[in-house]
Amino acid sequence: MMAFPPGVIRKFQRELLTWFDIHARDLPWRRSADPYHIWISEIMLQQTRVNAVLDHYARFLTRFPSVNALALAKEPDVLAAWSGLGYYRRAKLMHKAAQVVVAEHHGILPRTAAELRTLPGIGEYTSSAIASIAFGEPVAVVDGNVERVLLRIFAEDAKPTAPAAGAKRCRDRATGLLDARRPGDFNQAMMELGATVCLPQRPLCLHCPVQSFCATRGEHRVAPRKKMRSQQIAYALLRRTRSGATQVLLEQRPPSASLMPGMWELPEVVMQESDESRVEITLRHAITVTNYRVRVLAFSEEEAHCSTRNYPRKWARGSELASLPLTGLARKVLQRLQIMPNEVR
């Protein structure tokens, strides 16, 4: 499909922004013009549901209220505040980026997408989002939601023959539609449309403010979703009481681990048939493309040898668990068992 003529583009911009002004979700990062706050929210929102980010955003900013505070923090403290959001490499790179901003930019976040892309962990999408929302630079944002909107509007396949060419075409489409007078609002409106109306399954076309511009009305060829793998895994729960306080045994993943290096978790064990009576809790947990069926087995303090992994260990008090960089699964288990409190906003 050919690009829209200028008059149609202006009408598209007007219809979308009018809808956004009325229906935009009231999200905490939209109430702030602080570039640091916008940066934190954009990193958190990558590959993470908005509801999960809401649970962490305010607490993270309370802990690290400025780029200087984040730069001066110790990495384990940053990971502890991040715990539960997953994809921990984002937190590590954000921490490094804060140190670069303080050391090389006098604690002031760069204002352009090109400059922002020189920081660790900031790619094309994130740099464009920060630059347009925080600084008003007229650069288009393309995330998964925006890409879906564009594919439907212009009736293009989700999987072109050359992926790089397809990505460039999406960026060009988004740039062609961008309202340069309100680039931040326009980019957020496109993302909002994909997140709340132009849904992957059963799009709400009757509620779409730009339905009249859409070539497909939600019907377009999509790439098949990756099939999730299933795997069973077991962890040991070892508790003891010292001076009236409950302690739980944790192991630290090595720095060389491909997933969640340096994070603390319950000791992993190989479950035997005779261990069925030890099952304390069963739950499901997804990490990247794997669905885990998790069993947590109760062991006594004297059975601390149950795990054969030679990882660093520590007995952690219940009161200190919230300050440790726990894996999301460990946090979920300990909260379900009421060993550590559920966090509230």
C-alpha positions in Angstrom: 0.0 0.0 0.0 1.3 3.5 -0.9 2.1 6.0 1.8 -0.7 8.4 2.8 -0.8 11.9 1.1 0.0 14.9 3.4 -3.7 15.8 4.0 -4.5 12.2 5.1 -1.5 12.1 7.4 -2.6 15.3 9.1 -6.1 13.9 9.6 -4.6 10.7 11.0 -2.5 12.6 13.4 -5.4 14.8 14.5 -7.7 11.8 15.1 -5.2 9.7 17.0 -4.0 12.6 19.3 -7.6 13.6 20.0 -8.3 10.1 21.1 -5.1 9.9 23.2 -5.8 13.2 24.9 -9.1 11.7 26.1 -8.4 8.0 26.7 -4.7 7.8 27.6 -4.1 5.7 30.7 -3.1 7.6 33.8 0.4 6.1 34.3 2.9 7.6 36.8 5.7 8.1 34.3 3.3 10.2 32.2 2.9 12.6 35.1 6.6 13.5 35.0 8.7 15.5 32.7 12.0 14.4 34.4 14.1 12.7 31.7 15.5 10.3 34.3 12.1 9.1 35.3 11.1 8.6 31.7 14.3 6.7 31.0 13.7 4.4 34.0 10.1 3.7 32.9 11.2 2.9 29.3 13.8 0.4 30.4 11.3 -1.2 32.8 8.6 -1.5 30.1 10.8 -3.5 27.7 9.4 -7.0 27.5 7.4 -6.4 30.7 3.7 -5.9 31.4 2.6 -2.4 32.5 1.0 -3.8 35.7 4.3 -5.4 36.7 6.1 -2.1 36.1 3.6 -0.2 38.2 4.6 -2.4 41.2 8.2 -1.5 40.8 8.5 2.0 39.4 7.7 4.1 42.4 9.8 1.9 44.8 12.8 2.1 42.4 12.6 5.9 42.2 12.3 6.1 46.0 15.4 4.0 46.3 17.3 5.8 43.5 15.7 9.2 43.1 18.3 10.6 40.7 20.8 9.4 38.1 23.6 10.3 40.6 22.0 8.0 43.2 21.7 5.2 40.7 25.3 5.7 39.6 26.6 5.5 43.2 24.6 2.5 44.1 26.1 -1.0 44.4 25.0 -3.4 41.7 23.5 -6.0 44.1 21.3 -3.2 45.5 20.1 -2.2 42.0 19.3 -5.9 41.2 17.5 -6.2 44.5 15.3 -3.2 43.6 14.8 -4.7 40.1 14.0 -8.2 41.3 10.7 -9.4 39.9 10.9 -7.6 36.6 13.1 -10.2 34.9 15.6 -9.7 32.2 18.2 -8.5 34.8 20.7 -7.5 32.1 18.6 -4.4 31.6 19.2 -3.4 35.2 22.9 -4.0 35.0 23.3 -2.0 31.8 21.1 0.8 33.2 23.4 1.0 36.2 26.4 1.2 33.9 24.7 3.9 31.8 24.0 6.0 34.9 27.7 5.8 35.7 28.6 7.0 32.2 26.1 9.9 32.4 27.6 11.0 35.7 31.2 10.6 34.6 31.0 11.9 31.0 27.8 14.1 30.9 27.9 15.8 34.3 24.9 13.8 35.5 22.7 15.2 32.7 21.0 12.7 30.3 21.8 13.4 26.6 19.0 15.1 24.7 19.1 13.4 21.3 18.4 9.9 20.2 21.8 9.6 18.6 23.6 10.6 21.8 21.4 8.4 24.0 22.3 5.4 21.8 25.9 5.7 22.9 24.9 4.7 26.5 24.9 1.1 27.6 21.6 -0.7 27.2 19.9 2.0 25.1 19.1 1.0 21.6 17.0 2.5 18.8 13.6 2.1 20.4 14.6 3.4 23.9 16.6 6.3 22.6 13.8 7.4 20.4 11.2 7.1 23.2 13.3 9.1 25.6 14.3 11.8 23.1 10.8 12.3 21.9 8.9 12.1 25.2 11.5 13.9 27.4 13.0 16.4 24.9 10.5 16.7 22.1 12.9 15.4 19.4 10.8 14.4 16.3 11.9 10.8 16.1 9.5 7.9 15.6 9.3 5.0 18.0 8.6 1.4 16.8 8.0 -1.2 19.5 5.9 -4.4 19.1 2.6 -2.5 19.6 3.5 0.2 17.0 4.7 -2.4 14.5 1.4 -4.3 14.8 -0.6 -1.1 14.2 1.5 -0.2 11.1 1.3 -3.7 9.7 -2.5 -3.6 9.9 -2.9 0.0 8.6 -0.7 -0.7 5.6 -1.6 -4.3 5.1 1.9 -5.6 5.2 3.2 -9.1 6.3 4.7 -9.5 9.7 7.5 -11.6 8.2 9.0 -10.0 5.1 11.6 -11.9 3.1 14.4 -9.7 4.5 13.8 -8.9 8.2 16.1 -5.9 8.1 14.2 -4.5 5.2 11.0 -5.0 7.0 12.2 -3.3 10.1 13.4 -0.3 8.0 10.0 -0.1 6.3 8.3 0.0 9.6 10.5 2.8 10.8 9.9 4.7 7.6 6.2 4.2 7.9 6.3 5.4 11.5 8.4 8.4 10.6 6.0 9.3 7.8 3.1 9.4 10.2 4.8 11.2 13.1 3.4 14.5 14.2 6.6 16.6 14.6 4.7 19.2 16.7 3.9 16.6 19.4 6.3 13.8 18.8 6.3 12.4 22.4 2.5 12.4 22.6 2.2 10.9 19.1 4.6 8.1 19.9 2.8 7.3 23.1 -0.5 7.4 21.3 0.7 4.8 18.8 1.9 2.6 21.6 -1.3 3.1 23.6 -3.4 2.2 20.5 -1.5 -1.1 20.1 -1.6 -1.9 23.8 -5.3 -1.2 24.4 -7.2 -1.3 21.1 -5.2 -2.8 18.3 -4.7 -6.0 20.2 -2.8 -9.1 18.9 -5.9 -11.2 19.3 -9.4 -9.8 18.7 -8.6 -6.2 18.1 -11.3 -3.7 19.2 -11.7 -2.2 15.7 -15.0 -0.5 16.5 -13.2 1.5 19.2 -10.3 2.5 17.0 -9.9 6.2 16.4 -8.1 5.6 13.1 -10.2 2.7 11.8 -11.1 4.5 8.6 -7.3 4.6 7.7 -6.8 0.9 8.3 -6.4 -1.4 5.3 -7.0 -4.7 7.2 -9.5 -3.9 10.1 -7.3 -6.2 12.2 -7.0 -9.0 9.7 -3.4 -9.5 8.6 -1.0 -12.4 8.2 1.1 -12.8 11.3 4.3 -14.8 12.0 3.7 -18.0 14.0 4.4 -17.6 17.7 7.4 -19.4 19.2 6.3 -22.6 20.8 7.0 -22.6 24.6 9.0 -25.5 26.0 7.9 -27.2 29.2 10.3 -28.3 31.9 10.0 -29.7 35.4 12.4 -28.3 38.1 12.7 -28.7 41.9 14.1 -26.5 44.6 14.9 -27.1 48.3 13.4 -25.1 51.1 15.6 -25.2 54.2 14.5 -23.1 57.1 15.9 -22.6 60.6 15.3 -20.2 63.5 18.0 -18.2 65.1 17.3 -15.7 67.9 13.6 -15.9 67.2 14.1 -15.0 63.5 13.4 -17.3 60.5 16.3 -17.9 58.2 16.2 -19.5 54.7 19.2 -21.1 52.8 20.0 -19.4 49.5 22.5 -20.1 46.7 24.0 -17.5 44.5 24.1 -18.1 40.7 27.7 -17.7 39.3 28.7 -14.6 37.4 29.2 -16.8 34.3 25.6 -18.0 34.3 23.7 -17.2 31.1 20.6 -16.3 33.0 20.4 -14.1 36.1 24.1 -14.1 37.0 24.9 -13.2 40.6 21.2 -13.5 41.7 20.2 -15.4 44.8 17.8 -18.4 44.7 16.7 -21.5 46.5 19.1 -24.5 46.1 18.1 -26.5 43.0 17.7 -30.3 43.6 16.9 -33.4 41.7 13.6 -34.7 42.8 13.3 -38.4 43.6 10.1 -40.5 43.7 10.6 -40.7 47.5 10.5 -36.9 47.7 6.8 -36.7 46.9 6.0 -36.3 50.6 8.3 -33.3 50.8 6.4 -31.2 48.4 5.7 -27.9 50.1 4.3 -26.0 47.1 3.8 -26.4 43.4 3.6 -23.5 40.9 4.3 -22.5 37.4 6.8 -20.0 36.2 7.8 -18.8 32.7 11.3 -17.6 31.8 11.9 -16.5 28.2 10.6 -19.5 26.1 10.3 -22.1 28.8 7.3 -22.9 31.1 8.5 -24.4 34.3 6.5 -26.6 36.6 8.2 -25.9 39.9 8.1 -28.1 43.0 9.5 -26.8 46.3 10.6 -29.5 48.6 11.0 -29.2 52.4 14.4 -30.3 53.9 15.7 -30.0 57.4 18.7 -27.9 58.3 20.8 -31.0 58.6 20.0 -31.9 55.0 21.7 -28.9 53.5 23.8 -31.2 51.3 20.7 -31.9 49.2 21.9 -29.6 46.5 25.0 -30.8 44.6 25.8 -27.4 43.0 28.9 -25.8 44.3 27.5 -22.3 44.6 28.1 -19.7 47.3 25.5 -20.1 50.0 24.1 -18.1 52.9 21.4 -18.3 55.5 19.3 -15.1 55.0 17.0 -13.7 57.5 13.4 -13.0 56.5 13.9 -9.3 57.2 16.8 -9.0 54.7 15.2 -10.9 51.8 13.6 -7.8 50.3 17.1 -6.2 50.0 18.7 -9.2 48.2 18.9 -9.6 44.4 16.5 -12.6 44.4 15.5 -14.3 41.2 11.8 -13.7 40.3 11.0 -17.3 41.0 12.7 -17.3 44.4 10.8 -14.1 45.3 7.5 -15.7 44.1 8.1 -18.9 46.2 9.1 -17.0 49.3 6.1 -14.7 49.1 3.7 -17.6 48.5 5.0 -19.3 51.5 4.8 -16.1 53.5 8.5 -16.2 54.4 8.8 -12.7 52.9 6.0 -10.2 52.6 4.2 -9.4 49.4 5.2 -5.9 48.2 2.6 -3.2 48.0 2.7 0.1 46.1 
